[in-house]
Amino acid sequence: MTTKNYTKVLKQLKVNPTKMRKYLKHSAKRKELAGLANKKCGRCGRVGGHVGQYGLNLCRHCFREIAKEIGFKKYN
């Protein structure tokens, strides 16, 4: 399907539903599995400073705000 006129190609795909399913399957967006934008704070949605240990999924700012409520202690 190397053509510049996509309307013609889409008309041909609408006629044949199996080819249409295959076309949609291979041209669909893939889900990102890694990267900065994939790890967001569950509370505020920030991307940077992510604390993912113990399944927290919080940014460092939110973690500091609710650390005592969760049960973390600060040791010197």
KOLZALUM-156886 format. One record per residue: residue number from 1; residue in one letter; x, y, z of N, C-alpha, C in turn. Coordinates in nm, 3 decimals, m for minus. Last residue first. Layout:
BEGIN
+------+------+---------+---------+---------+---------+---------+---------+---------+---------+---------+
: resi : resn :    n_xx :    n_yy :    n_zz :   ca_xx :   ca_yy :   ca_zz :    c_xx :    c_yy :    c_zz :
+------+------+---------+---------+---------+---------+---------+---------+---------+---------+---------+
:  NUM :    A :       X :       Y :       Z :       X :       Y :       Z :       X :       Y :       Z :
...
+------+------+---------+---------+---------+---------+---------+---------+---------+---------+---------+
END
This chain:
BEGIN
+------+------+---------+---------+---------+---------+---------+---------+---------+---------+---------+
: resi : resn :    n_xx :    n_yy :    n_zz :   ca_xx :   ca_yy :   ca_zz :    c_xx :    c_yy :    c_zz :
+------+------+---------+---------+---------+---------+---------+---------+---------+---------+---------+
:   76 :    N :   1.817 :   1.000 :   6.253 :   1.939 :   1.080 :   6.239 :   2.061 :   0.995 :   6.259 :
:   75 :    Y :   1.522 :   0.903 :   6.079 :   1.628 :   0.869 :   6.173 :   1.749 :   0.955 :   6.146 :
:   74 :    K :   1.185 :   0.944 :   6.049 :   1.313 :   1.001 :   6.011 :   1.415 :   0.971 :   6.118 :
:   73 :    K :   0.951 :   0.691 :   5.949 :   1.014 :   0.773 :   6.053 :   1.145 :   0.825 :   6.000 :
:   72 :    F :   0.636 :   0.617 :   5.800 :   0.781 :   0.631 :   5.789 :   0.833 :   0.722 :   5.899 :
:   71 :    G :   0.362 :   0.599 :   5.791 :   0.432 :   0.522 :   5.894 :   0.583 :   0.526 :   5.882 :
:   70 :    I :   0.184 :   0.762 :   5.659 :   0.203 :   0.627 :   5.608 :   0.273 :   0.540 :   5.711 :
:   69 :    E :   0.213 :   0.997 :   5.800 :   0.081 :   0.932 :   5.798 :   0.092 :   0.787 :   5.751 :
:   68 :    K :   0.476 :   1.065 :   5.739 :   0.441 :   1.027 :   5.878 :   0.306 :   0.957 :   5.885 :
:   67 :    A :   0.455 :   1.127 :   5.463 :   0.542 :   1.018 :   5.510 :   0.504 :   0.973 :   5.651 :
:   66 :    I :   0.320 :   1.326 :   5.326 :   0.241 :   1.219 :   5.388 :   0.323 :   1.106 :   5.446 :
:   65 :    E :   0.514 :   1.513 :   5.239 :   0.392 :   1.559 :   5.304 :   0.321 :   1.447 :   5.380 :
:   64 :    R :   0.710 :   1.362 :   5.115 :   0.746 :   1.436 :   5.236 :   0.621 :   1.481 :   5.312 :
:   63 :    F :   0.561 :   1.270 :   4.894 :   0.611 :   1.174 :   4.993 :   0.647 :   1.245 :   5.123 :
:   62 :    C :   0.521 :   1.500 :   4.750 :   0.404 :   1.435 :   4.812 :   0.449 :   1.336 :   4.919 :
:   61 :    H :   0.789 :   1.539 :   4.672 :   0.716 :   1.642 :   4.745 :   0.597 :   1.582 :   4.819 :
:   60 :    R :   0.866 :   1.318 :   4.523 :   0.933 :   1.342 :   4.650 :   0.860 :   1.446 :   4.735 :
:   59 :    C :   0.572 :   1.144 :   4.405 :   0.688 :   1.231 :   4.385 :   0.746 :   1.264 :   4.522 :
:   58 :    L :   0.492 :   0.794 :   4.426 :   0.472 :   0.933 :   4.466 :   0.593 :   1.014 :   4.425 :
:   57 :    N :   0.477 :   0.505 :   4.433 :   0.445 :   0.584 :   4.314 :   0.405 :   0.727 :   4.350 :
:   56 :    L :   0.500 :   0.281 :   4.615 :   0.441 :   0.409 :   4.656 :   0.393 :   0.492 :   4.537 :
:   55 :    G :   0.618 :   0.028 :   4.608 :   0.492 :   0.051 :   4.536 :   0.424 :   0.181 :   4.571 :
:   54 :    Y :   0.864 :   0.028 :   4.727 :   0.751 :  m0.026 :   4.804 :   0.617 :   0.000 :   4.737 :
:   53 :    Q :   0.971 :   0.301 :   4.523 :   1.003 :   0.189 :   4.611 :   0.881 :   0.154 :   4.697 :
:   52 :    G :   0.938 :   0.522 :   4.373 :   0.860 :   0.405 :   4.335 :   0.882 :   0.286 :   4.426 :
:   51 :    V :   0.934 :   0.844 :   4.365 :   0.967 :   0.743 :   4.465 :   0.879 :   0.623 :   4.436 :
:   50 :    H :   1.059 :   1.082 :   4.135 :   0.963 :   0.974 :   4.160 :   1.017 :   0.876 :   4.263 :
:   49 :    G :   1.141 :   1.329 :   4.018 :   1.157 :   1.299 :   4.160 :   1.066 :   1.189 :   4.208 :
:   48 :    G :   0.895 :   1.421 :   3.764 :   1.028 :   1.414 :   3.822 :   1.029 :   1.380 :   3.969 :
:   47 :    V :   0.619 :   1.430 :   3.713 :   0.700 :   1.330 :   3.646 :   0.835 :   1.313 :   3.717 :
:   46 :    R :   0.306 :   1.463 :   3.893 :   0.439 :   1.509 :   3.852 :   0.520 :   1.394 :   3.795 :
:   45 :    G :   0.056 :   1.393 :   3.992 :   0.082 :   1.377 :   3.850 :   0.216 :   1.426 :   3.802 :
:   44 :    C :  m0.027 :   1.381 :   4.257 :  m0.033 :   1.512 :   4.189 :  m0.004 :   1.504 :   4.040 :
:   43 :    R :  m0.049 :   1.099 :   4.313 :  m0.124 :   1.199 :   4.388 :  m0.140 :   1.330 :   4.310 :
:   42 :    G :   0.117 :   0.940 :   4.171 :  m0.022 :   0.901 :   4.178 :  m0.110 :   1.004 :   4.245 :
:   41 :    C :   0.349 :   1.068 :   3.946 :   0.304 :   1.066 :   4.084 :   0.155 :   1.031 :   4.085 :
:   40 :    K :   0.453 :   0.852 :   3.679 :   0.396 :   0.976 :   3.730 :   0.355 :   0.957 :   3.875 :
:   39 :    K :   0.622 :   0.709 :   3.441 :   0.624 :   0.709 :   3.587 :   0.577 :   0.845 :   3.637 :
:   38 :    N :   0.609 :   0.770 :   3.175 :   0.533 :   0.654 :   3.221 :   0.524 :   0.650 :   3.373 :
:   37 :    A :   0.782 :   0.973 :   3.125 :   0.639 :   1.004 :   3.121 :   0.553 :   0.889 :   3.170 :
:   36 :    L :   1.035 :   0.843 :   3.131 :   0.994 :   0.937 :   3.235 :   0.844 :   0.958 :   3.239 :
:   35 :    G :   1.032 :   0.486 :   3.057 :   1.055 :   0.627 :   3.029 :   1.001 :   0.716 :   3.138 :
:   34 :    A :   0.852 :   0.202 :   2.928 :   0.953 :   0.264 :   3.011 :   0.965 :   0.411 :   2.973 :
:   33 :    L :   0.646 :   0.124 :   2.763 :   0.675 :   0.041 :   2.879 :   0.775 :   0.104 :   2.973 :
:   32 :    E :   0.379 :   0.258 :   2.584 :   0.515 :   0.278 :   2.630 :   0.537 :   0.198 :   2.758 :
:   31 :    K :   0.189 :   0.078 :   2.350 :   0.196 :   0.133 :   2.485 :   0.343 :   0.144 :   2.526 :
:   30 :    R :   0.165 :   0.176 :   2.009 :   0.210 :   0.082 :   2.111 :   0.214 :   0.153 :   2.246 :
:   29 :    K :  m0.110 :   0.240 :   1.792 :  m0.002 :   0.289 :   1.877 :   0.035 :   0.184 :   1.980 :
:   28 :    A :  m0.168 :   0.044 :   1.495 :  m0.210 :   0.097 :   1.624 :  m0.088 :   0.144 :   1.703 :
:   27 :    S :  m0.109 :  m0.084 :   1.264 :  m0.088 :   0.060 :   1.263 :  m0.132 :   0.125 :   1.395 :
:   26 :    H :  m0.170 :  m0.350 :   1.300 :  m0.031 :  m0.314 :   1.280 :  m0.006 :  m0.164 :   1.279 :
:   25 :    K :  m0.450 :  m0.344 :   1.334 :  m0.364 :  m0.409 :   1.433 :  m0.220 :  m0.360 :   1.422 :
:   24 :    L :  m0.545 :  m0.225 :   1.102 :  m0.562 :  m0.156 :   1.230 :  m0.472 :  m0.213 :   1.338 :
:   23 :    Y :  m0.477 :  m0.427 :   0.917 :  m0.423 :  m0.292 :   0.903 :  m0.431 :  m0.216 :   1.035 :
:   22 :    K :  m0.633 :  m0.638 :   1.012 :  m0.487 :  m0.652 :   1.010 :  m0.421 :  m0.515 :   0.999 :
:   21 :    R :  m0.888 :  m0.531 :   0.969 :  m0.845 :  m0.568 :   1.105 :  m0.694 :  m0.578 :   1.114 :
:   20 :    M :  m0.878 :  m0.507 :   0.687 :  m0.896 :  m0.388 :   0.770 :  m0.852 :  m0.416 :   0.913 :
:   19 :    K :  m0.863 :  m0.768 :   0.605 :  m0.749 :  m0.681 :   0.579 :  m0.756 :  m0.555 :   0.664 :
:   18 :    T :  m1.120 :  m0.845 :   0.685 :  m1.002 :  m0.911 :   0.744 :  m0.876 :  m0.828 :   0.721 :
:   17 :    P :  m1.301 :  m0.686 :   0.535 :  m1.287 :  m0.665 :   0.679 :  m1.166 :  m0.733 :   0.741 :
:   16 :    N :  m1.287 :  m0.523 :   0.245 :  m1.235 :  m0.649 :   0.297 :  m1.210 :  m0.635 :   0.448 :
:   15 :    V :  m1.390 :  m0.266 :   0.219 :  m1.455 :  m0.376 :   0.147 :  m1.413 :  m0.510 :   0.206 :
:   14 :    K :  m1.214 :  m0.108 :   0.355 :  m1.350 :  m0.121 :   0.407 :  m1.426 :  m0.236 :   0.341 :
:   13 :    L :  m0.990 :  m0.112 :   0.192 :  m0.985 :  m0.184 :   0.320 :  m1.125 :  m0.204 :   0.378 :
:   12 :    Q :  m1.068 :   0.051 :  m0.020 :  m1.037 :  m0.090 :  m0.046 :  m1.036 :  m0.172 :   0.083 :
:   11 :    K :  m1.091 :   0.291 :   0.118 :  m1.209 :   0.234 :   0.053 :  m1.188 :   0.084 :   0.026 :
:   10 :    L :  m0.825 :   0.330 :   0.191 :  m0.925 :   0.305 :   0.295 :  m1.055 :   0.249 :   0.238 :
:    9 :    V :  m0.713 :   0.378 :  m0.063 :  m0.670 :   0.261 :   0.015 :  m0.774 :   0.228 :   0.122 :
:    8 :    K :  m0.837 :   0.617 :  m0.131 :  m0.855 :   0.499 :  m0.216 :  m0.821 :   0.372 :  m0.139 :
:    7 :    T :  m0.739 :   0.783 :   0.066 :  m0.884 :   0.760 :   0.058 :  m0.913 :   0.636 :  m0.026 :
:    6 :    Y :  m0.467 :   0.814 :   0.030 :  m0.513 :   0.719 :   0.132 :  m0.662 :   0.694 :   0.127 :
:    5 :    N :  m0.260 :   0.856 :  m0.211 :  m0.402 :   0.881 :  m0.195 :  m0.460 :   0.778 :  m0.098 :
:    4 :    K :  m0.008 :   0.766 :  m0.234 :  m0.026 :   0.895 :  m0.167 :  m0.173 :   0.925 :  m0.142 :
:    3 :    T :   0.090 :   0.432 :  m0.159 :   0.019 :   0.529 :  m0.242 :   0.002 :   0.658 :  m0.164 :
:    2 :    T :   0.163 :   0.140 :  m0.101 :   0.244 :   0.259 :  m0.112 :   0.178 :   0.354 :  m0.210 :
:    1 :    M :   0.082 :  m0.118 :   0.000 :   0.000 :   0.000 :   0.000 :   0.086 :   0.124 :   0.000 :
+------+------+---------+---------+---------+---------+---------+---------+---------+---------+---------+
END
